[in-house]
Amino acid sequence: MCVLVLFGLSKSSTLADGALWRFEALEGLWGGPRLSQRAHERLTLGMHAGQDALVEPGARLLFGDSHLAVLPASLLGGAHNFAIGGQSAQRLSTVLPRYASVARASALVIGSGTNDLAEGASVEEVLLAWDRLLDQLPEGPQVLCIGIPAGVGMAGPSDRVSKLNQGVMRRCIDHGHRFLPVTPGQGDWRTVGWARDGVHMNTEGAQMLARRIRGALAQETPS
């Protein structure tokens, strides 16, 4: 019977997609990354391995989740974007040592934590992942830490996001790094809104984030 089911799934992408959707719905009951996310990260990490070997000394590198992954290199002054949509800070802290280009970079931009919370991790667990991330960074590159977007109209647990951002900011400053808060609907970000999911920023927000990162890197990186 199992063989027949597997054969049927192999012959129909629609059936396979439906089965995957139902399986992932069950996976969501116990937290952690879903099957499609794990496959996405494995595939992307494989491509990154080839890119990593080609990164020249003095490059500016981005690591994190979809808040950074959406930003094209053309808006970042040529920085190389290694961010992966859906990746958690916990998994980033595990795979970051694979990137040899980190040691020869001039600047590193790191923003992560949204997906940890979405997968059920506590704020304390995410901050421990950030501790691991910061502790393994080399001394040479300048480092810019990016806060999780948090502001008026956001979806999800704003109190947890605020607590996480505060903890990340303290840790980054303690390591001598800069921290960039991202606050749609507030202050300099007051004209920025949210995408439909209430988690990601709209196009204007992504553009502003890219400008802020580019400006910070221009200040930090020697000419």
C-alpha positions in Angstrom: 0.0 0.0 0.0 2.8 2.4 0.9 4.6 1.6 -2.3 1.4 2.5 -4.3 1.0 5.8 -2.4 4.6 6.7 -3.1 4.2 5.8 -6.7 1.1 7.9 -7.0 2.8 10.9 -5.4 5.8 10.5 -7.7 3.6 10.7 -10.8 1.6 13.8 -9.8 3.2 17.0 -8.6 -0.3 18.2 -7.5 -0.8 15.2 -5.2 2.8 15.5 -3.9 2.3 19.2 -3.1 -1.0 18.4 -1.3 0.7 15.7 0.8 3.5 18.0 1.6 1.1 20.8 2.7 -0.7 18.4 5.0 2.5 17.0 6.4 3.8 20.5 7.1 0.5 21.4 8.8 1.2 18.6 11.3 4.9 19.7 11.6 3.7 23.1 12.7 2.1 21.5 15.8 5.5 20.8 17.4 7.5 23.8 16.1 10.8 24.0 14.3 11.5 24.5 10.6 9.1 22.7 8.2 10.2 20.3 5.6 10.1 22.7 2.7 12.1 25.3 4.7 14.8 22.7 5.5 15.0 21.7 1.9 15.2 25.4 0.9 18.1 26.1 3.3 20.0 23.0 2.2 19.8 24.0 -1.4 20.7 27.6 -0.7 23.6 26.7 1.5 24.9 24.5 -1.3 24.9 27.4 -3.7 26.4 29.7 -1.1 29.4 27.3 -0.7 30.3 27.9 -4.4 29.8 31.7 -4.0 31.7 31.8 -0.8 34.9 30.6 -2.5 34.6 33.4 -5.1 34.1 36.3 -2.7 37.1 38.7 -2.9 38.9 40.1 0.2 37.4 43.3 1.5 33.8 42.3 0.5 30.8 43.4 2.5 28.6 40.5 3.5 25.0 40.2 4.7 23.7 37.3 6.8 20.2 36.8 8.2 16.6 36.1 7.1 14.1 37.4 4.6 14.3 41.0 6.0 17.8 41.1 4.5 17.4 38.5 1.8 15.0 40.6 -0.2 17.6 43.4 -0.6 19.4 43.3 -4.0 23.1 43.9 -4.2 22.5 46.9 -6.5 20.9 48.8 -3.5 23.7 47.8 -1.2 26.7 49.2 -3.0 27.8 45.8 -4.2 27.6 44.0 -0.9 27.2 40.2 -1.2 23.9 39.0 0.2 24.1 35.6 2.0 20.8 36.0 3.9 18.3 33.2 3.5 14.6 33.7 3.8 13.2 31.7 6.7 16.5 31.0 8.4 16.6 31.3 12.2 19.4 32.8 14.3 19.9 29.4 15.8 20.6 27.8 12.5 22.6 30.7 11.2 24.9 30.4 14.3 25.5 26.8 13.3 26.3 27.3 9.6 28.2 30.6 9.8 31.6 28.9 10.3 31.2 27.4 6.9 31.7 30.8 5.2 35.4 31.3 4.9 34.7 34.7 3.3 33.7 36.1 6.7 37.4 36.2 7.8 38.4 38.2 4.7 35.4 40.6 4.7 35.6 44.3 5.5 32.1 44.5 6.9 29.4 42.1 8.1 25.7 42.9 8.4 23.6 40.5 10.5 19.9 40.5 11.2 18.1 37.5 12.5 15.6 36.2 15.1 12.1 36.6 13.5 11.9 32.9 12.5 13.1 31.6 15.8 10.1 33.3 17.5 7.8 32.0 14.7 9.1 28.5 15.3 8.4 28.6 19.0 11.8 29.6 20.5 11.9 31.7 23.6 13.5 35.2 23.6 16.3 33.7 25.8 17.0 30.9 23.3 17.3 33.4 20.5 19.6 35.6 22.5 21.8 32.6 23.2 22.0 32.0 19.4 23.1 35.7 19.0 25.7 35.1 21.7 27.1 32.2 19.6 27.0 34.4 16.4 28.8 37.3 17.9 31.4 35.2 19.7 32.5 33.5 16.5 33.0 36.6 14.4 36.6 37.6 13.6 38.0 40.8 14.9 38.8 42.4 11.5 35.5 43.2 9.9 33.2 46.0 11.0 29.9 44.6 12.1 26.4 46.1 11.8 23.5 44.4 13.7 20.0 44.9 12.3 17.0 44.8 14.6 13.8 42.9 13.8 11.3 45.3 12.3 9.0 46.4 15.1 6.5 49.2 15.1 3.0 50.5 14.8 0.7 47.9 13.1 3.0 44.9 13.2 1.5 41.4 13.5 2.7 39.0 16.1 4.0 39.3 19.7 5.4 42.9 19.7 6.5 42.6 23.4 8.7 39.6 22.6 10.2 41.3 19.5 10.9 44.4 21.6 12.6 42.4 24.3 14.6 40.5 21.7 15.7 43.7 20.0 16.8 45.2 23.3 18.8 42.1 24.1 20.5 42.0 20.7 21.3 45.7 20.9 23.0 45.3 24.2 25.0 42.4 23.1 26.1 44.0 19.8 27.2 47.2 21.6 29.0 45.2 24.2 31.0 43.7 21.4 31.8 47.1 20.0 29.4 46.8 17.1 26.7 49.1 15.8 23.0 48.4 16.0 20.4 49.6 13.6 16.8 49.7 14.9 14.1 49.2 12.3 10.8 50.8 13.4 8.1 51.1 10.7 5.6 53.8 11.5 7.8 55.6 14.0 10.5 58.3 13.9 12.5 58.4 10.8 10.6 55.3 9.6 7.1 56.9 10.1 6.2 56.8 6.4 7.1 53.1 6.2 4.3 50.5 6.3 3.9 46.8 6.4 3.4 44.1 3.8 0.2 42.1 4.0 1.6 39.7 6.5 2.4 42.4 9.0 5.8 40.9 9.6 7.8 42.2 6.6 8.0 45.8 5.6 6.5 47.2 2.4 8.7 48.2 -0.6 9.4 51.6 0.9 10.6 50.0 4.1 12.9 47.6 2.2 14.4 50.5 0.3 14.9 52.6 3.4 16.6 49.6 5.1 19.0 49.2 2.1 19.8 52.9 2.2 20.5 52.8 6.0 22.7 49.7 5.6 24.6 51.3 2.7 25.1 54.5 4.6 26.4 52.7 7.7 28.8 50.6 5.6 30.1 53.7 3.9 30.8 55.2 7.3 32.4 52.1 8.8 34.4 50.8 5.9 37.7 52.6 5.2 38.0 54.0 1.6 
